[in-house]
Amino acid sequence: MDLQTLWFAAVAVLWTGFLLLEGFDFGVAALLPVLGRRPADRHLMLRSIGPLWDGNEVWLITAAGAVFAAFPGWYATWLPALYLPFVLVLLGLIVRAVAFEWRHSSHDARWDSTWTHVITAGSLVAALGIGAALGATTLGLPIDADGIRVGGALAGIGWSALLGGLAVLGFSLVHGAVFLALKVEGPVRAAAWAFARRWSLVAALPLLAWAGLVQLRSGTAVTAALWLVAALSVLVARQFLRADREGAAFTAWSVLLLAAAATIFGAAYPVVVPSTIDAAFDVTVADASVSDYTLTVMTWVAGFGLPVVLGYQAWTYWVFRQRLTADPETPHREQVPA
């Protein structure tokens, strides 16, 4: 495997890791008004992601940084063409982070409610914006031969962006619900199970449609098989949800994203930004990449640094693996996988 392909695969893994890990805390935050009917329930839901959400965002920074460092041509085309969605994503993440911190600075019920709603709004905006940007990028943007967007600020935001936004949001909502069923006890767990059972099939459809469209445009037999794995994982997850097997359901639902993302990135390769104006204007891995020498240096740095980051995050998840109850004074019992 040449270095350009290796780093394209690395970027795909980083984006997939971000959507997989940040997806469940986006989902939990977005479900606060739906499942958190009492202040104690909302507090429990936020406790379930409290030690994890900021570490999950590191994957977004690393993914965007890898695109910038390894494929500056991709970065230079992608971000200006989708400036508005990315600004909305940044605003959503900023207000979300502020709300997480400020919510605990007062015990007033109105203050608590206000910042809880801000957390939900920021998560919804961020999930939709990231999905819109990735959907528009993989399904095509109106770029010319120089990689410049043709049209106004909304030119790149069409049906493909809407599909991507719904795909990420839909996946995240059910992902968050299953995570809650895996992580907490009491009424919130029961409500999360009911939500996941009811909406899992509908929530998976935009993601399967997104992956299917990329597959139909430029896929291979391998990526077609991956799409089938994604579709089957939805059915398997639904069976585990009916059987109250939360660990297995969470794994199966995660396979949906892993297989769908592999389909999208695998079918798109070697094109990183397809043009809806003319296929001759597509930005490819070869067009966008830095020199082999730079990629070699980056590979050595990543080889030393990445295991440390992964090890630290795995340790964090292990430390906070216990199932939570609504009463913070109640001793946590260790989670038993289904």
C-alpha positions in Angstrom: 0.0 0.0 0.0 1.4 3.4 -1.0 1.6 6.2 1.5 -1.2 8.2 -0.2 -3.6 5.3 0.1 -2.5 4.7 3.7 -3.2 8.2 4.8 -6.6 8.2 2.9 -7.4 5.1 5.0 -6.2 6.9 8.1 -8.4 9.8 7.5 -11.4 7.5 6.9 -10.7 5.7 10.2 -10.4 9.0 12.1 -13.7 10.3 10.7 -15.4 7.0 11.4 -14.0 6.9 15.0 -15.3 10.4 15.6 -18.8 9.6 14.4 -18.8 6.3 16.4 -17.7 7.8 19.7 -19.1 11.3 19.5 -22.2 9.9 18.0 -23.5 8.4 21.2 -22.9 11.6 23.2 -24.5 13.7 20.5 -27.5 11.3 20.8 -27.7 11.4 24.5 -27.6 15.2 24.5 -30.2 15.4 21.8 -32.5 13.0 23.7 -32.4 15.1 26.9 -35.9 16.7 26.3 -37.3 13.3 25.1 -36.1 10.9 27.7 -35.2 13.2 30.6 -38.6 14.0 32.0 -37.3 14.8 35.5 -34.3 16.9 36.5 -32.8 13.7 38.1 -33.2 11.9 34.8 -31.5 14.6 32.8 -28.7 14.8 35.4 -28.2 11.0 35.1 -28.1 11.2 31.3 -25.4 13.9 31.4 -23.4 12.0 34.0 -23.3 9.1 31.6 -21.3 11.1 29.0 -19.7 13.6 31.3 -16.3 12.0 31.5 -16.2 11.1 27.8 -17.6 13.8 25.5 -14.6 16.1 25.5 -12.2 13.3 24.8 -14.4 12.1 21.9 -14.1 15.5 20.2 -10.3 14.9 19.9 -11.1 12.6 17.0 -12.7 15.5 15.1 -9.6 17.7 15.6 -7.3 14.8 14.6 -9.4 14.0 11.5 -9.5 17.6 10.3 -5.8 18.0 11.1 -4.9 14.8 9.1 -6.8 16.1 6.1 -4.9 19.4 6.3 -1.5 17.8 6.8 -1.7 14.9 4.3 -4.1 16.3 1.7 -4.0 20.1 1.6 -5.7 20.2 -1.8 -8.7 18.3 -0.3 -8.7 20.7 2.7 -8.5 23.8 0.5 -11.4 22.7 -1.6 -13.6 21.2 1.1 -13.7 23.8 3.8 -14.3 27.0 1.6 -16.9 25.1 -0.4 -18.8 24.2 2.9 -17.9 27.2 5.0 -21.4 27.7 6.4 -21.9 24.1 7.7 -18.5 24.1 9.3 -19.1 27.5 11.0 -22.4 26.1 12.4 -20.5 23.0 13.6 -18.0 25.1 15.4 -20.6 27.3 17.0 -22.6 24.2 18.1 -19.5 22.6 19.7 -18.5 25.8 21.4 -21.9 26.6 23.0 -22.2 22.9 23.9 -18.9 22.9 25.7 -19.7 26.1 27.6 -23.1 24.7 28.6 -21.6 21.6 30.0 -19.4 23.7 32.3 -21.8 26.4 33.2 -24.8 24.1 33.9 -23.1 23.0 37.2 -22.2 26.5 38.4 -25.6 27.1 39.9 -28.3 24.9 41.5 -31.2 27.1 40.3 -33.8 25.0 38.4 -34.3 27.6 35.7 -30.5 28.0 35.1 -30.2 24.2 34.9 -33.0 23.9 32.4 -31.7 26.7 30.2 -28.2 25.2 29.9 -29.6 21.7 29.4 -31.5 23.0 26.4 -28.3 24.7 25.1 -26.5 21.4 25.3 -29.3 19.8 23.2 -29.3 22.6 20.7 -25.5 22.6 20.3 -25.4 18.8 19.8 -28.2 18.9 17.2 -26.5 21.7 15.2 -23.1 19.9 15.4 -24.5 16.5 14.3 -26.5 18.0 11.5 -23.6 20.2 10.3 -21.0 17.5 10.3 -23.3 15.1 8.5 -24.2 17.8 6.0 -20.5 18.5 5.3 -19.6 14.9 4.9 -22.7 14.1 2.8 -22.1 16.9 0.4 -18.4 16.1 0.1 -18.8 12.4 -0.7 -21.8 12.9 -3.0 -20.5 15.9 -4.9 -19.9 19.6 -4.7 -20.2 22.2 -7.5 -16.5 22.8 -8.0 -14.6 23.9 -11.1 -11.3 22.9 -12.5 -9.4 24.9 -9.9 -11.4 23.3 -7.0 -13.4 26.5 -6.3 -17.1 26.3 -5.5 -19.3 27.7 -8.2 -22.2 29.7 -6.8 -23.1 31.4 -3.6 -22.7 30.4 0.0 -25.6 27.9 -0.2 -24.5 26.3 -3.5 -23.0 23.2 -1.9 -25.9 22.7 0.5 -28.5 20.6 -1.3 -30.2 17.3 -1.0 -26.9 15.5 -0.4 -26.1 17.7 2.6 -29.6 17.1 3.9 -29.2 13.3 3.5 -25.8 13.4 5.3 -27.2 15.5 8.1 -30.2 13.2 8.6 -27.9 10.1 8.4 -25.6 11.3 11.2 -28.4 12.6 13.4 -30.5 9.4 12.9 -27.6 7.2 13.7 -26.6 9.3 16.7 -30.1 9.3 18.3 -30.4 5.5 18.4 -26.7 5.1 19.2 -27.3 7.4 22.2 -30.4 5.6 23.3 -28.6 2.2 23.2 -25.7 3.6 25.0 -28.0 4.8 27.8 -29.6 1.4 28.0 -26.1 0.0 28.4 -25.0 2.6 30.9 -27.8 3.6 33.3 -30.5 2.0 35.5 -34.1 3.0 36.2 -36.8 4.8 34.1 -34.2 6.4 31.7 -33.0 2.9 30.7 -36.6 1.7 30.0 -37.4 4.9 28.0 -34.1 4.5 26.0 -34.9 0.9 25.2 -38.4 1.9 24.0 -37.0 4.7 21.8 -34.3 2.5 20.2 -36.8 -0.3 19.5 -39.3 2.1 17.9 -36.9 4.2 15.8 -33.9 2.0 14.9 -35.1 1.0 11.4 -36.2 4.5 10.4 -33.0 6.1 11.8 -30.8 3.7 9.8 -32.4 4.5 6.4 -30.6 7.8 5.6 -27.2 6.3 6.4 -27.9 3.2 4.3 -29.2 5.5 1.5 -26.1 7.7 1.6 -23.7 4.7 1.5 -25.9 3.1 -1.2 -25.7 6.2 -3.5 -21.9 6.4 -3.2 -21.8 2.6 -3.9 -24.0 3.0 -7.0 -21.8 5.8 -8.4 -18.4 4.2 -8.1 -18.4 1.2 -5.9 -16.8 -2.2 -6.2 -17.9 -5.8 -5.3 -16.1 -5.4 -1.9 -17.9 -2.2 -1.0 -21.2 -3.7 -2.1 -20.5 -6.5 0.4 -19.8 -3.9 3.1 -23.1 -2.2 2.3 -24.9 -5.5 2.8 -23.1 -6.0 6.1 -24.4 -2.5 7.2 -28.0 -3.4 6.2 -27.9 -6.7 8.0 -26.4 -5.2 11.1 -29.6 -3.1 11.4 -31.7 -6.2 11.5 -29.4 -7.9 13.9 -29.4 -4.9 16.2 -33.2 -4.9 16.2 -33.3 -8.5 17.2 -30.9 -7.8 20.1 -33.0 -4.8 21.1 -36.1 -7.1 21.3 -34.1 -9.6 23.4 -32.9 -6.9 25.9 -29.3 -7.6 25.1 -27.8 -4.1 25.4 -24.2 -5.0 24.8 -24.9 -7.0 21.7 -27.3 -4.3 20.4 -24.7 -1.6 20.9 -22.1 -3.7 19.0 -24.4 -4.4 16.1 -25.5 -0.8 15.9 -21.9 0.2 15.8 -21.2 -2.2 13.0 -23.8 -0.3 11.0 -21.7 2.8 11.1 -18.4 1.0 10.6 -19.6 -0.9 7.5 -21.5 2.1 6.0 -18.4 4.4 6.5 -16.2 1.7 4.9 -18.6 1.6 2.0 -18.6 5.4 1.5 -14.9 5.9 1.7 -14.0 2.7 -0.1 -16.4 3.4 -3.0 -15.3 7.0 -3.2 -11.5 6.3 -3.4 -9.4 7.7 -5.1 -11.8 10.7 -5.4 -11.9 12.9 -2.3 -14.2 15.7 -3.6 -16.3 14.8 -6.6 -17.5 17.6 -8.8 -21.2 17.8 -9.8 -20.2 20.1 -12.7 -17.8 17.8 -14.6 -16.1 14.5 -13.5 -12.9 15.9 -15.0 -12.9 18.5 -12.1 -12.9 15.8 -9.4 -10.2 16.2 -6.7 -8.4 12.9 -6.3 -5.9 11.6 -3.7 -3.0 12.2 -6.1 -4.1 15.8 -6.8 -4.6 16.7 -3.1 -1.6 14.9 -1.5 1.6 16.4 -0.1 5.0 14.8 -1.1 6.0 11.2 -0.2 8.7 12.6 2.1 6.2 14.6 4.2 3.9 11.6 4.4 6.8 9.4 5.5 7.6 11.9 8.4 3.9 12.0 9.3 3.7 8.2 9.4 6.6 8.0 11.8 5.1 10.6 14.1 1.7 9.0 14.0 3.2 5.6 14.7 4.6 6.9 18.0 1.8 9.3 19.1 -1.4 7.5 18.1 -0.9 4.4 20.4 -0.5 6.8 23.3 -3.7 8.7 22.5 -5.7 5.5 21.9 -4.3 3.9 25.1 -5.3 6.9 27.2 -8.8 7.0 25.8 -9.3 3.3 26.3 -8.2 3.7 29.9 -10.7 6.5 30.3 -13.5 4.3 29.1 -12.4 1.5 31.4 -12.3 3.7 34.4 -15.8 5.0 33.8 -17.3 1.7 32.7 -19.7 1.3 35.7 -23.5 1.4 35.2 -25.0 4.6 36.8 -28.1 5.1 38.9 -30.1 8.2 39.5 -28.9 8.5 43.1 -25.2 9.5 43.0 -24.8 8.1 46.5 -25.8 4.6 45.4 -22.7 2.4 44.8 -22.1 1.7 41.2 -22.3 -1.9 40.2 -20.0 -3.1 37.5 -21.6 -3.5 34.1 -22.1 -7.1 33.0 -22.1 -7.4 29.2 -25.1 -9.0 27.6 
